[in-house]
């Protein structure tokens, strides 16, 4: 079953369905191109290179909304959102119809229950319809704790309904001096939300945990807060095969001046089940194997309220059987509320058993905001 990677993806917010486009389709495509470049740079920064071949190399303009309707409101103290949108066929791509229903009921003590249903209909194929139904809920416990989660099923032609499921359960607690969480996620092999996206296909189980503390010691060294913390994210195949793991041990040191220093270490595990062509132009291939590494994580941000702010993220350590030095400096300049600029640069120096390579990615952004006012002349001024 070939899934549609070019389908338009409406979004849903807590207040209901919010996807009535405010930008033209061409503007949205331009923004998506920028997002692809940003995500590619994040792949270099985080070392998650194994899935890079699955990322789109370009975004093509295939479909454009030509008719739609949206309805939002409140019924019996329940928020309701409805959306129906149709796209016309273009360049050989079929015309589709998208339908969304979102319900959410707020409850006392930060709790809620909700439901969402989506339906993608390919108008050129009477037998094709991708349907997803999901329930979500959050239960606030006391003033600092909560349990939240969701469960979902999908229905797609030629995919096994018994394997088309997903669910997540999380328990968390957040106070002034701590923020802890533990969650479990499971995605079925044939779960297929075509109006959304999946981080990984083929089904997986994921465990995540976080212990985050905030300490404000009395001192004469200018230290405002110390934030030691530990995070873990691990992915397993549905058959129990452990494919990815990352243990992040870090401490944030914040000074009264607003400057910060983040010093951490990452313990990573990546298992490649097939050879990965990481740098095609030099024919550098990472062979399938298990890669366990450590890397230093160093981050320095200057105070953000300043007119000129600077930050740099660095990773130094093991990488797919070799080593990597990665640095991502960023400079922001702000003049009042109208003019903002940002310049960033990503540098990666990778040494692998199969060869070495260096990558660069630079980006700049200038933003100027202004407002035009028009005052209609009064009848007296018209004479």
C-alpha positions in Angstrom: 0.0 0.0 0.0 1.6 3.2 -1.1 0.7 6.0 1.3 0.1 9.5 0.0 3.0 11.7 1.1 1.6 14.8 -0.6 -1.8 14.9 1.1 -2.8 18.2 2.8 -2.7 17.9 6.5 -5.3 19.9 8.4 -4.4 20.6 12.1 -6.5 20.5 15.2 -6.0 22.7 18.3 -7.5 22.5 21.8 -10.0 25.1 20.8 -11.3 23.0 17.9 -10.4 22.7 14.2 -8.3 25.7 13.2 -7.4 24.9 9.6 -9.1 27.4 7.4 -6.0 28.6 5.5 -5.0 32.1 6.1 -2.0 31.8 3.7 -2.2 31.0 0.0 -1.1 27.5 -1.0 2.0 28.9 -2.6 3.0 30.6 0.7 2.4 27.4 2.6 4.6 25.5 0.2 7.4 28.0 0.7 7.1 27.7 4.5 7.2 23.9 4.1 10.4 24.1 2.1 12.0 26.2 4.9 10.8 23.7 7.4 12.4 20.8 5.5 15.8 22.7 5.6 15.4 23.2 9.3 14.6 19.6 9.9 17.6 18.5 7.9 19.8 20.7 10.1 18.3 19.1 13.2 19.2 15.7 11.8 22.8 16.7 11.8 22.6 18.3 15.3 20.9 15.3 16.9 22.7 12.6 15.1 19.5 11.0 13.9 20.7 10.4 10.4 19.5 6.9 9.8 16.0 8.0 8.5 17.3 10.8 6.3 16.6 8.9 3.1 12.9 9.0 4.0 12.9 12.8 4.2 11.5 14.6 1.2 14.2 16.1 -1.0 11.7 18.6 -2.5 8.1 19.7 -2.1 6.1 19.8 -5.2 2.9 21.8 -5.8 0.3 19.2 -6.6 -2.9 20.0 -4.8 -4.8 23.1 -3.9 -7.9 23.6 -1.8 -10.8 24.9 -3.9 -13.8 24.4 -1.6 -14.2 24.0 2.1 -16.3 24.9 5.2 -15.4 25.2 8.9 -17.7 25.4 11.9 -16.5 26.0 15.5 -18.4 26.7 18.7 -19.7 25.4 22.0 -22.6 23.0 22.5 -23.6 22.0 26.1 -20.3 23.3 27.4 -18.4 21.2 24.9 -16.2 22.7 22.3 -17.0 21.5 18.8 -15.0 21.8 15.6 -16.0 20.7 12.1 -14.1 20.9 8.9 -14.7 19.8 5.3 -12.3 20.6 2.6 -11.9 19.5 -1.0 -8.9 19.7 -3.3 -8.9 19.6 -7.1 -6.7 17.3 -9.1 -3.5 18.6 -10.6 -0.5 17.2 -12.5 -1.9 13.7 -12.3 -2.7 13.8 -8.6 -6.2 12.8 -7.6 -8.8 15.1 -6.0 -9.4 14.4 -2.4 -11.9 15.4 0.3 -10.9 15.9 4.0 -13.3 15.7 6.9 -12.6 16.4 10.6 -14.8 16.4 13.7 -13.3 17.4 17.0 -15.0 17.4 20.4 -13.6 18.5 23.8 -15.2 18.7 27.2 -13.4 20.7 29.9 -13.6 19.2 33.4 -12.6 20.5 36.9 -9.0 20.5 38.0 -7.3 20.8 34.6 -9.1 17.7 33.3 -10.8 17.1 30.0 -12.1 14.4 27.7 -12.1 14.6 23.9 -12.6 12.8 20.7 -11.5 13.3 17.1 -12.5 11.6 13.8 -10.9 12.2 10.4 -11.8 10.9 7.0 -9.8 11.1 3.8 -11.7 10.3 0.6 -10.0 9.9 -2.7 -12.7 11.2 -5.1 -11.3 9.4 -8.1 -11.5 6.1 -6.3 -14.9 5.2 -4.9 -13.4 2.4 -2.8 -10.7 4.4 -1.0 -11.3 6.0 2.3 -8.9 6.5 5.2 -10.6 6.8 8.5 -9.2 7.5 12.0 -11.0 7.7 15.3 -9.4 8.7 18.5 -10.2 9.4 22.2 -8.1 11.5 24.5 -8.3 12.5 28.1 -6.5 14.2 31.0 -7.1 13.7 34.7 -5.7 16.3 37.0 -4.6 14.9 40.4 -4.2 17.5 43.1 -2.3 20.7 42.2 0.8 19.3 40.5 0.1 15.8 39.0 -1.9 14.5 36.1 -2.5 11.4 33.9 -3.2 11.8 30.2 -3.3 9.7 27.2 -5.1 8.8 24.0 -6.2 5.7 22.0 -6.8 5.6 18.2 -7.6 3.2 15.4 -7.4 3.6 11.7 -9.2 1.9 8.8 -7.4 1.8 5.4 -8.1 -0.5 2.4 -5.6 -3.4 2.2 -4.2 -2.9 5.7 -4.9 -5.2 8.6 -7.5 -3.5 11.0 -6.2 -5.5 14.0 -2.8 -4.0 13.6 -4.1 -0.5 12.9 -4.1 0.9 16.4 -2.2 3.4 18.6 -2.2 4.5 22.2 -0.2 6.5 24.7 -0.4 6.8 28.5 1.6 9.4 30.5 1.8 10.2 34.2 3.5 13.5 35.1 4.0 15.9 38.0 5.2 19.5 37.8 6.0 21.8 40.7 8.2 24.8 41.4 11.2 22.6 42.1 10.6 19.5 39.9 9.1 18.2 36.7 8.8 14.5 36.3 7.1 12.3 33.7 6.9 8.7 32.6 5.1 7.6 29.4 4.5 4.6 27.2 3.5 4.7 23.5 2.6 1.9 21.2 1.9 2.2 17.5 0.5 -0.8 15.5 2.2 -2.0 12.3 -0.6 -0.8 10.1 -1.7 2.3 11.9 -2.1 4.8 9.1 -3.2 8.4 9.9 -3.0 9.9 6.4 -4.2 13.2 7.6 -1.4 13.4 10.1 2.1 11.9 10.4 4.1 9.2 12.2 7.7 9.6 13.4 8.3 6.0 12.6 6.5 3.5 10.4 6.1 -0.2 10.8 5.0 -0.1 14.4 7.0 0.4 17.6 6.9 0.7 21.4 8.4 3.7 23.1 9.3 4.3 26.7 10.1 7.8 27.9 11.0 9.2 31.3 12.1 12.5 32.7 13.4 13.7 36.1 13.9 17.4 36.1 14.8 19.5 39.2 15.3 23.2 39.9 17.5 24.4 42.8 18.1 27.9 43.9 21.0 27.9 46.3 22.1 30.8 48.5 25.5 32.0 47.2 27.7 35.0 46.4 28.7 33.6 43.0 25.9 35.1 41.0 24.2 31.7 40.4 20.4 32.0 40.2 19.4 28.4 39.5 20.8 24.9 39.0 18.7 22.5 37.0 20.1 18.9 37.0 18.0 16.5 35.1 17.9 13.1 33.3 15.8 12.1 30.2 15.5 8.8 28.5 13.8 7.8 25.2 13.8 4.3 23.9 12.2 2.6 20.8 11.5 -1.1 20.5 10.0 -3.0 17.6 6.8 -4.8 18.3 8.7 -8.1 18.5 10.8 -6.7 21.3 13.9 -5.7 19.3 15.5 -2.6 20.9 16.4 -0.3 18.0 17.1 3.2 19.4 17.9 4.6 22.9 19.1 7.9 24.3 20.0 8.7 27.9 20.5 12.4 28.4 22.2 13.5 31.7 22.5 17.3 31.9 22.7 20.3 34.2 21.7 23.9 33.4 23.5 26.6 35.3 21.7 30.0 35.2 23.2 33.2 36.5 21.4 36.2 37.8 22.7 38.2 34.8 20.6 35.9 32.6 23.5 34.0 31.0 23.3 30.2 31.1 25.6 27.2 30.5 24.2 23.7 29.8 26.6 20.8 30.2 25.5 17.3 29.4 26.4 13.9 28.2 24.3 11.6 25.9 24.5 7.8 25.9 23.1 6.7 22.6 22.2 3.4 20.9 21.3 3.0 17.3 20.7 -0.3 15.4 20.8 -0.2 11.7 19.0 -3.1 10.1 20.4 -2.3 6.7 23.3 -0.4 5.2 22.8 3.4 5.2 24.2 5.6 2.4 25.0 8.6 4.6 27.1 10.6 2.1 26.2 9.5 -1.4 28.6 11.9 -3.3 31.6 10.2 -1.6 30.0 6.7 -1.5 30.3 6.7 2.3 28.1 3.9 3.7 27.4 3.1 7.3 27.1 -0.7 7.5 24.2 -2.4 9.4 25.2 -3.0 13.0 24.7 -1.9 16.6 26.2 1.5 17.5 26.6 2.4 21.2 28.2 5.8 21.8 28.7 8.7 24.2 28.8 12.3 23.3 29.3 15.6 25.1 26.5 18.2 24.8 27.4 21.8 25.4 25.0 24.7 25.0 25.5 28.4 25.7 22.7 31.0 25.3 23.0 34.7 26.1 20.0 36.5 27.7 17.2 36.5 25.1 15.7 39.9 26.1 18.9 41.7 24.8 18.8 43.5 21.5 21.7 41.2 20.4 21.6 37.6 21.6 23.9 34.7 20.8 23.7 31.0 21.3 25.7 27.9 20.3 25.0 24.2 20.5 27.9 21.7 20.4 28.0 17.9 20.2 31.3 16.1 20.5 31.5 12.3 20.6 30.8 9.0 18.9 28.8 8.7 15.8 27.9 5.5 13.9 31.3 3.8 14.6 33.3 7.0 14.3 33.2 10.4 15.8 31.6 13.8 15.1 32.1 17.4 16.0 29.0 19.5 15.5 28.5 23.2 16.2 25.5 25.4 15.6 25.9 29.1 16.4 23.0 31.5 16.1 22.9 35.3 16.3 19.7 37.3 16.8 19.5 41.1 16.4 16.3 43.0 17.4 15.7 46.7 17.0 12.4 47.6 18.7 9.3 45.7 17.8 9.5 46.1 14.1 12.9 44.8 12.9 14.2 41.3 13.8 17.0 39.3 12.2 18.6 35.9 12.7 21.7 34.3 11.3 22.5 30.6 12.0 25.2 28.2 10.9 25.5 24.5 11.2 28.8 22.7 11.0 29.4 19.0 11.1 32.8 17.3 10.9 32.2 13.5 10.7 34.9 10.8 10.7 33.7 7.3 10.0 35.4 4.0 9.2 34.1 4.3 5.6 35.3 7.9 5.1 35.2 11.4 6.4 33.0 14.4 5.4 32.2 17.9 6.4 28.8 19.6 6.0 27.8 23.2 6.3 24.3 24.8 6.4 23.8 28.5 6.8 20.5 30.4 7.1 19.5 34.0 7.6 16.1 35.6 8.2 15.1 39.3 8.2 11.7 40.4 9.5 10.2 43.9 9.4 6.7 44.6 10.7 4.7 47.7 9.9 1.1 48.8 10.0 -0.8 50.9 7.5 -3.7 53.0 8.9 -6.4 54.5 6.8 -8.8 57.1 8.2 -12.0 57.6 6.2 -12.8 61.3 5.9 -15.9 62.6 7.7 -18.8 64.1 5.8 -17.6 67.6 7.1 -14.2 67.0 5.6 -15.8 66.0 2.3 -17.3 69.5 2.1 
